[in-house]
Amino acid sequence: MTTPHKPRPMRMRRICRLTYALYCCALLPAGNTFSQQDSTRATLAANYLIMKSMLKVIIDDALRNNPSIKAAGSKVDASMASERYAKSLDPPQIAVEFYQAPLSSFPNPFKDQMEYDYSIQQIFPFPGKLGAMAKAEQKRTGMITADRQTLEREIVRNVKTLYFNLYLKYRQLDINNETRALVREFADIARKQYELGMGKQPDILRAQTELSSLANDSIILIQQRKSMEGMLNALCNRPVTDEIGFIPEIDPVLQDYDLKTLLALAEKNRPELKSMQSAVEMRKAERSVAGKEYLPDFVVRGMYKQMTSAPDDWSLMIGATVPIAPWSLGKNSAGTTRGDANFKTSQGELDNTKNIVAAEVNDALLKVESSKDRLRLSRETTIPQAQQTLQSALAAYGTGKEEFLMLIDIERMLVTAKLDYHMAVMSLLDSRSQLERAVGIDIEEMGQSLQGGRQ
């Protein structure tokens, strides 16, 4: 890794420690989300700000250091240089001719020469040709610039996808720790029941087996979490072992979106459409260049003659190409036909891309709405019902009216309900990221645009 990246791990470690400290302080009075229904909006907002600030650091690093983005920036620089190249004249031709040299002077060109001719020649394209070629390269630069923006949006999308999956891994680890504590409580109850002669020894063994299974799941989750952190660091061109930091639990805001407004924003902001539009304009400019090939280019040559047996003199030659000659007319007409075909191809590809973008926006919006419905169902119905069932089963087991295996089954049902909730949160965050990618702007900018549109 290069020298500028060396301070990054220290900064990330400070962010990690600060993040975890703020998260612990925020959760201290409120307790767990599922067991404490009075969690304040301030705590949830603080958690969201922590997560957003951490994500912004990672995105900024990726946009600044990702090798693919740097390579795309070099393509833009090369295209801008091509634009300057296209509007420049060809270099002049300078020549010296040794005229009527006797064979006896060979190979010395300065011995017994009858005449020296010095000339300079320049080709001037018909007015407008260089401008048309420069305009085509300018549009090419716009297309490549938009392609770079597309790559940036794709990198941001990949970073967010990994980050939100990492968020889910932290929630799964939290649930694993909570479940292990709950199963230990089951084991203690089973042990007391056994000591009182009301329980069975296999119940204690089942609890220990469940704890071992949960410990194994924890090892796998930690490995998956570290793997995701390594992939995130790779996108940022950082050492794969750098710490990303603890991601706190959040309660996302359920924002509504209008499909018609989103489609308008996508047509305006989607970098792929900007690239295709620049490609259409580039092909149009290339067709104009092909049409100008029917116009002649001019040749200007000046010559100075230095003679030994006569006074020196000079001459001027002005010439022009003949593009309408029968043997060159076919080349020019083929160039025009090719330009027309390329323009129509680009226009068709632009129309097709617009249709694809509209479908992607609609698909992302449907996923957002589906995730919101799943989140509400888990938070308001499934989890409370599973908690009540578990409390009832615990009370029944304490009086010998319930089997231990039923406790384990209900515990797994509660775990599944919690996992479904956090998967719905992750899915909502990820589908919003997909919606951002489909529209071409961030969610905050999208909200401002939607508010501006309603006003």
C-alpha positions as CSV (number, residue, x, y, z in Angstrom):
1,M,0.0,0.0,0.0
2,T,1.2,3.5,-0.8
3,T,2.5,5.9,1.9
4,P,-0.6,8.2,1.9
5,H,-2.7,5.3,3.2
6,K,-0.6,4.5,6.2
7,P,-2.4,6.9,8.7
8,R,-5.8,5.5,7.7
9,P,-5.9,2.5,10.1
10,M,-5.2,4.8,13.1
11,R,-8.0,7.1,12.1
12,M,-10.4,4.1,11.5
13,R,-9.5,2.7,14.9
14,R,-10.3,6.0,16.6
15,I,-13.6,6.1,14.7
16,C,-14.3,2.5,15.8
17,R,-13.7,3.2,19.5
18,L,-15.7,6.4,19.4
19,T,-18.5,4.7,17.6
20,Y,-18.7,1.8,20.0
21,A,-18.6,4.2,23.0
22,L,-21.3,6.4,21.7
23,Y,-23.5,3.4,20.9
24,C,-23.1,1.9,24.4
25,C,-23.9,5.3,26.0
26,A,-26.9,5.7,23.8
27,L,-28.3,2.2,24.6
28,L,-27.5,2.4,28.4
29,P,-30.8,3.9,29.4
30,A,-33.0,2.3,26.8
31,G,-32.0,-1.3,26.8
32,N,-32.7,-3.7,24.0
33,T,-34.9,-2.6,21.1
34,F,-37.2,-5.6,21.5
35,S,-37.4,-5.6,25.3
36,Q,-37.6,-1.8,25.8
37,Q,-40.4,-0.2,23.7
38,D,-39.6,3.3,25.1
39,S,-36.4,3.8,23.1
40,T,-36.2,7.5,22.3
41,R,-36.1,9.1,18.9
42,A,-32.9,10.9,19.9
43,T,-31.1,7.6,20.5
44,L,-32.3,6.2,17.2
45,A,-31.3,9.4,15.4
46,A,-27.9,9.3,17.1
47,N,-27.3,5.8,15.9
48,Y,-28.3,6.7,12.4
49,L,-25.9,9.6,12.4
50,I,-23.1,7.4,13.6
51,M,-23.8,4.9,10.9
52,K,-24.1,7.5,8.2
53,S,-20.8,9.2,9.2
54,M,-18.9,5.9,9.2
55,L,-20.4,5.0,5.8
56,K,-19.4,8.4,4.4
57,V,-15.8,7.9,5.5
58,I,-15.7,4.6,3.6
59,I,-17.4,6.0,0.5
60,D,-15.0,9.0,0.4
61,D,-12.0,6.7,0.7
62,A,-13.4,4.5,-2.1
63,L,-14.0,7.4,-4.5
64,R,-10.6,8.8,-3.8
65,N,-8.5,5.7,-3.8
66,N,-10.2,3.0,-5.8
67,P,-7.8,2.0,-8.7
68,S,-10.7,1.5,-11.2
69,I,-11.9,5.1,-10.6
70,K,-8.3,6.4,-11.0
71,A,-8.0,4.5,-14.3
72,A,-11.3,6.0,-15.5
73,G,-10.0,9.5,-14.7
74,S,-6.9,8.8,-16.9
75,K,-9.3,7.9,-19.7
76,V,-11.0,11.3,-19.3
77,D,-7.6,13.0,-19.5
78,A,-6.6,11.1,-22.6
79,S,-9.9,12.1,-24.3
80,M,-9.4,15.7,-23.4
81,A,-6.0,15.5,-25.0
82,S,-7.5,14.0,-28.1
83,E,-9.8,17.0,-28.4
84,R,-6.9,19.3,-28.5
85,Y,-5.2,17.0,-31.0
86,A,-8.2,17.0,-33.3
87,K,-8.4,20.8,-33.6
88,S,-4.7,21.3,-34.4
89,L,-3.2,21.6,-37.8
90,D,-0.8,19.0,-39.2
91,P,2.8,20.0,-38.9
92,P,4.3,21.8,-41.9
93,Q,6.7,20.1,-44.2
94,I,10.2,21.7,-44.8
95,A,12.5,20.4,-47.5
96,V,15.8,21.2,-49.2
97,E,16.3,20.0,-52.8
98,F,19.7,19.7,-54.4
99,Y,18.8,20.3,-58.0
100,Q,20.9,19.3,-61.1
101,A,23.8,17.8,-59.1
102,P,26.4,16.2,-61.3
103,L,27.1,12.5,-60.8
104,S,30.7,13.2,-60.1
105,S,29.7,15.0,-56.9
106,F,28.1,11.9,-55.4
107,P,27.7,11.4,-52.4
108,N,28.6,15.0,-51.4
109,P,25.4,17.0,-51.8
110,F,27.2,20.4,-51.5
111,K,29.8,19.8,-54.2
112,D,29.3,21.5,-57.6
113,Q,25.6,22.0,-57.2
114,M,23.7,23.9,-59.8
115,E,20.8,24.9,-57.6
116,Y,19.5,24.7,-54.0
117,D,15.7,24.8,-53.5
118,Y,14.3,25.5,-50.0
119,S,10.6,25.0,-49.5
120,I,7.9,24.9,-46.8
121,Q,4.5,23.4,-47.3
122,Q,1.3,23.4,-45.1
123,I,-2.0,21.7,-45.6
124,F,-5.1,23.6,-44.5
125,P,-8.4,21.7,-44.1
126,F,-11.5,23.4,-45.4
127,P,-12.8,25.9,-42.8
128,G,-15.1,24.0,-40.3
129,K,-13.5,20.6,-40.7
130,L,-11.2,20.9,-37.6
131,G,-14.0,22.4,-35.6
132,A,-16.3,19.5,-36.5
133,M,-13.6,16.9,-35.5
134,A,-12.9,18.7,-32.3
135,K,-16.7,18.8,-31.5
136,A,-16.8,15.0,-32.0
137,E,-13.9,14.5,-29.6
138,Q,-15.5,16.9,-27.1
139,K,-18.7,14.8,-27.1
140,R,-16.5,11.7,-26.7
141,T,-15.0,13.3,-23.6
142,G,-18.5,13.9,-22.2
143,M,-19.3,10.3,-22.8
144,I,-16.2,9.0,-21.1
145,T,-16.8,11.5,-18.2
146,A,-20.3,10.1,-17.7
147,D,-18.9,6.6,-17.9
148,R,-16.5,7.5,-15.0
149,Q,-19.5,8.8,-13.1
150,T,-21.3,5.5,-13.8
151,L,-18.3,3.6,-12.3
152,E,-18.4,5.9,-9.3
153,R,-22.0,5.2,-8.7
154,E,-21.4,1.5,-9.1
155,I,-18.5,1.6,-6.6
156,V,-20.8,3.5,-4.1
157,R,-23.5,0.9,-4.6
158,N,-21.1,-1.9,-3.9
159,V,-19.8,-0.2,-0.8
160,K,-23.3,0.3,0.5
161,T,-24.3,-3.2,-0.2
162,L,-21.4,-4.6,1.7
163,Y,-21.8,-2.2,4.5
164,F,-25.5,-3.0,5.0
165,N,-24.8,-6.7,4.9
166,L,-22.1,-6.0,7.5
167,Y,-24.8,-4.2,9.5
168,L,-26.9,-7.4,9.4
169,K,-23.9,-9.5,10.6
170,Y,-23.6,-7.3,13.6
171,R,-27.3,-7.7,14.3
172,Q,-27.0,-11.5,13.9
173,L,-24.1,-11.5,16.4
174,D,-26.2,-9.5,18.8
175,I,-29.1,-11.9,18.5
176,N,-26.7,-14.8,18.9
177,N,-25.4,-13.3,22.2
178,E,-28.9,-12.6,23.4
179,T,-30.0,-16.2,22.5
180,R,-27.1,-17.7,24.3
181,A,-28.0,-15.8,27.4
182,L,-31.6,-16.9,27.1
183,V,-30.6,-20.6,26.7
184,R,-28.3,-20.3,29.7
185,E,-31.4,-19.2,31.6
186,F,-33.2,-22.2,30.2
187,A,-30.4,-24.4,31.5
188,D,-30.5,-22.9,34.9
189,I,-34.3,-23.4,35.1
190,A,-33.9,-27.0,33.9
191,R,-31.2,-27.7,36.5
192,K,-33.3,-26.3,39.3
193,Q,-36.3,-28.3,38.1
194,Y,-34.1,-31.4,38.0
195,E,-32.8,-30.7,41.6
196,L,-36.4,-30.4,42.8
197,G,-37.3,-33.7,41.1
198,M,-39.6,-32.0,38.6
199,G,-37.3,-31.9,35.6
200,K,-35.3,-34.3,33.4
201,Q,-31.5,-34.5,32.9
202,P,-31.9,-34.7,29.1
203,D,-33.3,-31.2,29.3
204,I,-30.0,-29.9,30.7
205,L,-28.1,-31.8,28.0
206,R,-30.4,-30.3,25.3
207,A,-29.7,-26.8,26.6
208,Q,-25.9,-27.4,26.5
209,T,-26.2,-28.8,23.0
210,E,-28.1,-25.7,21.9
211,L,-25.4,-23.5,23.5
212,S,-22.7,-25.4,21.6
213,S,-24.6,-24.9,18.3
214,L,-25.0,-21.2,19.0
215,A,-21.2,-20.9,19.8
216,N,-20.5,-22.5,16.4
217,D,-22.8,-20.0,14.7
218,S,-21.0,-17.2,16.4
219,I,-17.6,-18.4,15.0
220,I,-19.1,-18.5,11.5
221,L,-20.7,-15.0,11.8
222,I,-17.4,-13.5,13.0
223,Q,-15.6,-15.1,10.0
224,Q,-18.2,-13.7,7.6
225,R,-18.0,-10.3,9.2
226,K,-14.2,-10.1,8.8
227,S,-14.5,-11.3,5.2
228,M,-17.0,-8.5,4.4
229,E,-14.7,-6.0,6.1
230,G,-11.8,-7.2,3.9
231,M,-13.9,-6.7,0.7
232,L,-14.9,-3.2,1.9
233,N,-11.2,-2.3,2.5
234,A,-10.3,-3.7,-1.0
235,L,-12.8,-1.3,-2.6
236,C,-11.1,1.5,-0.7
237,N,-7.6,0.3,-1.7
238,R,-6.8,-0.2,2.0
239,P,-5.2,-3.1,3.8
240,V,-7.8,-5.8,4.1
241,T,-7.2,-6.2,7.8
242,D,-8.2,-2.6,8.6
243,E,-11.1,-2.2,11.1
244,I,-14.4,-0.9,9.8
245,G,-15.9,-0.3,13.2
246,F,-19.0,-1.4,15.1
247,I,-22.3,-0.5,13.4
248,P,-25.1,0.4,15.8
249,E,-28.7,-0.7,15.5
250,I,-31.0,1.8,13.9
251,D,-34.7,2.2,13.2
252,P,-34.9,3.5,9.7
253,V,-37.3,6.2,8.6
254,L,-40.0,4.9,6.3
255,Q,-40.1,7.5,3.6
256,D,-42.5,7.4,0.7
257,Y,-41.6,8.0,-3.0
258,D,-43.5,8.8,-6.1
259,L,-42.7,6.7,-9.2
260,K,-43.4,9.5,-11.7
261,T,-41.1,11.9,-9.9
262,L,-38.4,9.2,-9.6
263,L,-38.5,8.5,-13.3
264,A,-38.1,12.2,-14.1
265,L,-35.1,12.4,-11.7
266,A,-33.6,9.3,-13.3
267,E,-33.8,10.7,-16.8
268,K,-32.1,13.9,-15.6
269,N,-29.4,12.4,-13.4
270,R,-28.6,8.8,-14.5
271,P,-25.0,8.9,-15.7
272,E,-25.7,6.0,-18.2
273,L,-28.2,8.2,-20.0
274,K,-25.8,11.1,-20.0
275,S,-23.2,8.9,-21.6
276,M,-25.6,7.6,-24.2
277,Q,-26.8,11.2,-25.0
278,S,-23.2,12.2,-25.4
279,A,-22.6,9.2,-27.7
280,V,-25.6,10.3,-29.9
281,E,-24.2,13.8,-30.1
282,M,-20.7,12.4,-30.9
283,R,-22.1,10.3,-33.7
284,K,-24.0,13.3,-35.0
285,A,-20.7,15.3,-35.0
286,E,-18.9,12.4,-36.7
287,R,-21.6,12.4,-39.4
288,S,-21.0,16.1,-39.9
289,V,-17.3,15.4,-40.3
290,A,-18.0,12.8,-42.9
291,G,-20.2,15.2,-44.8
292,K,-17.4,17.8,-44.9
293,E,-15.1,15.3,-46.6
294,Y,-16.8,16.4,-49.9
295,L,-15.1,19.8,-49.4
296,P,-11.5,20.2,-50.5
297,D,-8.4,20.7,-48.4
298,F,-5.8,23.3,-49.4
299,V,-2.1,23.0,-49.9
300,V,0.2,26.1,-49.7
301,R,3.9,25.8,-50.6
302,G,6.5,28.5,-50.7
303,M,9.9,27.9,-52.3
304,Y,13.2,29.8,-52.5
305,K,15.6,28.9,-55.3
306,Q,19.4,29.5,-54.9
307,M,21.2,29.1,-58.2
308,T,24.8,29.4,-59.2
309,S,24.4,30.6,-62.8
310,A,21.3,32.8,-62.4
311,P,19.8,35.2,-59.9
312,D,17.9,33.7,-56.9
313,D,14.1,33.6,-57.1
314,W,11.1,32.4,-55.2
315,S,7.8,30.7,-56.1
316,L,4.5,30.1,-54.4
317,M,2.2,27.1,-55.0
318,I,-1.5,26.9,-54.0
319,G,-3.3,23.6,-54.5
320,A,-6.4,21.7,-53.4
321,T,-7.6,18.2,-53.1
322,V,-10.4,17.0,-55.5
323,P,-12.8,14.9,-53.2
324,I,-15.3,14.5,-56.0
325,A,-12.9,12.6,-58.2
326,P,-14.5,9.3,-59.4
327,W,-11.8,7.2,-57.7
328,S,-12.3,9.0,-54.3
329,L,-16.1,9.7,-54.4
330,G,-17.0,6.2,-53.2
331,K,-14.8,6.6,-50.1
332,N,-16.6,9.8,-49.1
333,S,-20.1,8.5,-49.8
334,A,-19.3,5.4,-47.7
335,G,-18.1,7.6,-44.8
336,T,-21.4,9.5,-44.9
337,T,-23.4,6.3,-44.9
338,R,-21.4,4.9,-42.0
339,G,-22.0,8.1,-40.1
340,D,-25.8,7.9,-40.6
341,A,-25.8,4.3,-39.5
342,N,-23.7,5.0,-36.4
343,F,-26.0,7.9,-35.4
344,K,-29.1,5.8,-35.8
345,T,-27.5,3.0,-33.7
346,S,-26.6,5.3,-30.9
347,Q,-30.1,6.8,-30.9
348,G,-31.7,3.3,-30.7
349,E,-29.3,2.4,-27.8
350,L,-30.3,5.6,-26.0
351,D,-34.0,4.8,-26.3
352,N,-33.4,1.2,-25.1
353,T,-31.4,2.5,-22.1
354,K,-34.2,4.8,-21.1
355,N,-36.6,1.8,-21.0
356,I,-34.1,-0.2,-18.9
357,V,-33.6,2.7,-16.5
358,A,-37.4,3.0,-16.1
359,A,-37.7,-0.7,-15.3
360,E,-34.8,-0.5,-12.8
361,V,-36.4,2.4,-11.0
362,N,-39.7,0.6,-10.8
363,D,-38.1,-2.6,-9.6
364,A,-36.1,-0.7,-6.9
365,L,-39.2,1.1,-5.7
366,L,-41.2,-2.1,-5.4
367,K,-38.4,-3.6,-3.3
368,V,-38.4,-0.5,-1.0
369,E,-42.2,-0.8,-0.5
370,S,-41.9,-4.6,0.1
371,S,-39.1,-4.1,2.7
372,K,-41.2,-1.5,4.5
373,D,-44.2,-3.8,4.7
374,R,-42.0,-6.7,6.0
375,L,-40.4,-4.4,8.6
376,R,-43.7,-3.2,9.9
377,L,-45.1,-6.8,10.1
378,S,-42.0,-8.0,12.0
379,R,-41.8,-5.1,14.4
380,E,-45.5,-4.7,15.2
381,T,-46.8,-8.3,15.0
382,T,-44.3,-11.2,14.7
383,I,-41.8,-10.2,17.3
384,P,-44.3,-9.2,20.0
385,Q,-46.3,-12.4,19.5
386,A,-43.1,-14.6,19.7
387,Q,-42.1,-12.8,22.9
388,Q,-45.5,-13.3,24.5
389,T,-45.4,-17.0,23.5
390,L,-42.0,-17.5,25.0
391,Q,-43.0,-15.8,28.3
392,S,-46.1,-18.0,28.5
393,A,-44.0,-21.1,27.8
394,L,-41.4,-20.2,30.4
395,A,-44.1,-19.8,33.1
396,A,-45.7,-23.1,32.0
397,Y,-42.4,-24.9,32.1
398,G,-41.7,-23.6,35.6
399,T,-44.8,-25.3,36.8
400,G,-44.1,-28.5,34.9
401,K,-46.9,-27.9,32.4
402,E,-44.6,-27.5,29.3
403,E,-41.9,-29.7,27.7
404,F,-38.4,-28.3,27.5
405,L,-38.3,-29.0,23.7
406,M,-41.1,-26.6,23.3
407,L,-39.0,-23.9,24.9
408,I,-36.3,-24.5,22.4
409,D,-38.7,-24.4,19.5
410,I,-40.2,-21.2,20.7
411,E,-36.8,-19.7,21.3
412,R,-35.8,-20.6,17.7
413,M,-39.1,-19.0,16.5
414,L,-38.2,-15.8,18.4
415,V,-34.7,-15.8,16.9
416,T,-36.2,-16.3,13.4
417,A,-38.6,-13.3,14.0
418,K,-35.8,-11.1,15.1
419,L,-33.6,-12.1,12.2
420,D,-36.5,-11.4,9.8
421,Y,-36.9,-8.0,11.3
422,H,-33.2,-7.1,10.9
423,M,-33.1,-8.6,7.4
424,A,-36.1,-6.4,6.6
425,V,-34.1,-3.4,7.9
426,M,-31.1,-4.4,5.8
427,S,-33.3,-5.0,2.8
428,L,-34.8,-1.6,3.2
429,L,-31.4,0.1,3.4
430,D,-30.1,-2.0,0.5
431,S,-33.2,-1.4,-1.7
432,R,-32.9,2.4,-1.0
433,S,-29.3,2.1,-2.2
434,Q,-30.5,0.3,-5.3
435,L,-33.1,3.1,-5.8
436,E,-30.3,5.7,-5.5
437,R,-28.3,3.8,-8.1
438,A,-31.3,3.5,-10.4
439,V,-32.2,7.3,-10.1
440,G,-28.6,8.5,-10.1
441,I,-28.6,10.6,-6.9
442,D,-28.2,10.0,-3.2
443,I,-31.2,9.6,-0.9
444,E,-30.8,13.0,0.7
445,E,-30.7,14.8,-2.6
446,M,-33.6,12.7,-3.7
447,G,-35.7,13.9,-0.7
448,Q,-34.9,17.5,-1.5
449,S,-35.8,17.0,-5.1
450,L,-39.1,15.4,-4.2
451,Q,-39.9,18.2,-1.8
452,G,-39.1,20.8,-4.4
453,G,-41.3,19.0,-6.9
454,R,-44.3,19.0,-4.5
455,Q,-43.9,22.7,-3.8
